[in-house]
Amino acid sequence: MTEPATASTGPRQPGAPARSVTVQLSPPYDVVVGAGLLEEAPRLVPQAAVAVVTDDTVGELHARRLVAALEATGKRVATITVPPGEASKGLATYGRVVRELAAAGIGRDGAVLALGGGVVGDLGGFAAATYLRGVPVYQLPTTLLAMIDASIGGKTGLDLPEGKNLVGAFWQPRAVLADVRTLRTLPARELRQGVAELVKTGYIGDLGLVGEAARLLVPAAAGQGSLNASEAELVELVARAAAVKTRIVSEDPHEAGVRAYLNLGHTLAHALEAASGLALSHGDAVLYGLLYAALLGRARGMADVVDEVDRLVGQLRPDPLPDVAFDALVPYMARDKKARAGRVRFVLIAEPERLELVDDLTEAELRAAWGALEELVR
């Protein structure tokens, strides 16, 4: 993997140069982070016919200028919009998207541009992976969560009533274009989702990100105020987080080993989302999942980061922990994609920036940690 470096991607506003990180797969591709990249998409996407997959909210905010820029260079553009929210990651919406790709005449020489957050990235990526047995996809994330996590690494997926992301495929994008100017349009609650993933990423491979996230973004998470960071700071922050994920994805593209570490906090998080009927957002669920993992690790004699994570949870103020019983979470954790041979596996923080995948936690340990979590946050 190359380290984040200044990329030659056209004119920039002063103080906000683009940064680029390469995912070293075959073929390699770049994660480009900058300001104004949507307007530069025509130069970075060579296909003459493209379909922009987006949701209604992002469509109003950003799709029009992207489509205008694409059409101004003579490209043929179809726009496919879906309702915002996790419910669009279902089989019915997927079926409509691929039918609209066919109706638009997108061929194998065309491309899908997934413009939006993680839901659109998963849906658009999976549609691209399966339509005509695979067409190119470009990820254009518009949320902090998608920029630093969901858009990188080629994971695509749909949800079933039985759990999240149970249908999917690995389909690497041709490029990821993260335009930090889109972050200015996010409500505070949505920013918090990205901050949670930033904290997770810090514990995996760049501990400084934990403090940076709190310093730069937590003030905005408390209300509807402006983002507490300049464009240059946002570019640097997103590029650093992307560098952690690209390093791991380059080493383990299909989650056969260390890539499982990227699921720190997610075993409980996905169970909370499913058991609450998606009432709890992903980032908020990850915050509780991180604290749960910290409690499990401390009980195992690993690094004690409980107080630190608990303090961050207090600062970020996630929505309340759903009123669900531990027994209701167990079936979802058992179906977690990391589970092997009926064993639930958890990623735990052995030390900051050194994780362990543990598969011998007893029900008593899991239940005790759940009780401790409830005591801390209720």
Phi, psi and omega in degrees: 000137174276149177286156178305131182216157179299130180254149177271089184233036173092185184297145180228154170292146180306136175086359181228062177292152178287155174234149183225137176234136183258131171272115188273074173244189179238103002277157176288159174214161185256143166258109183257127181241126181192189179244125181090019183289336179298320179291338181267359182305322181303327180281334184266347179244106187282340186297144183276337179235127183222154173241122176269114176261123185210177174252171187300320182292309180295327178302317179292324186276321192227334188295326184298316181287329175295311181297319179299319179294320180293314182292331180295340178260010176090007180284148174269124190235129169250140178246126180241117182247146178231162176297146177289153175111161185301333182299338179285351176273043180246171184296323183294315180294319177303315180300320178294320182297313182291329176292323178291328174298317179294316181297329180280354179073028177288122180256186180292343176269005175264194181203156172256133174249110181270104185252107180157203179272201185296325180297311180295321178298316178295313183293310180296321179294318180291322176299316179296322182293332188251336180289128183053030182061024172122116172236158182300145175231142173242130179265124178239078185290142180241003175240156178298319180301315181289324182296320187263351184221290194297328186280347186254132171110351172083005176285129174233159181183162175235157177263151169243162175303335181281348179162171182279143169057034180276349173239132181179181179205154169274119180216099186290138176288161173286332176193157171244125180243105184256104181266105186293345178295336178292338181293337181294341183267359185279139171291160184302321182298322180289323176299322181299326180298319179290323179298321178301316180290329177294318177298314178303314181298322178299316179292335179283316189204005179201083189302333179299337179295332180298310178292321179297320180299314180296317183292319188270330193239338183300320179304324179287336183288344183275349181198203183258018183290176182287158179295133186271058180197145175281168176301318180297319178295320180295317178301314181295317182296312180295319180296320178297316179294319179297326180297324178296312183291319181296326178298316182288317180297321179298326180280328188216078187292337186244023175057044176271346183209253190293343180297337176301336179298335179294348179268017175309125179083352189272340181297311175288323184302311181296324178294319178297318179299312183292314183293334179269005182065035180066019176292331178263129181288162187299311182298319177296319178297322179295321178301314177293324178296322177296317180294322177296316178297322178297320179294318177297318180295317179299318180295335178271002179083016177274190181304138180263095178247017184300311183298320181295314180291321178299321178295319178295319177300318178297321179293319186279338175053064176295165173300156186303147174300128182301148179276075179238149178279151179304320182299333179286339181276332187303314181299325180288320177295325179294333180267002179304142186294345176278345184298143179223132176053039178079001181262132175281129181248136179240141171271123182239156182269096177294314172212156174307129183072010171223113186250162175226142175262116189245132182235014182241024177290133180276163176300325179297319178295315181296318181292321179296320179294324177296317177298319179294323177298314180299319180297324182286323192248347182274000000 
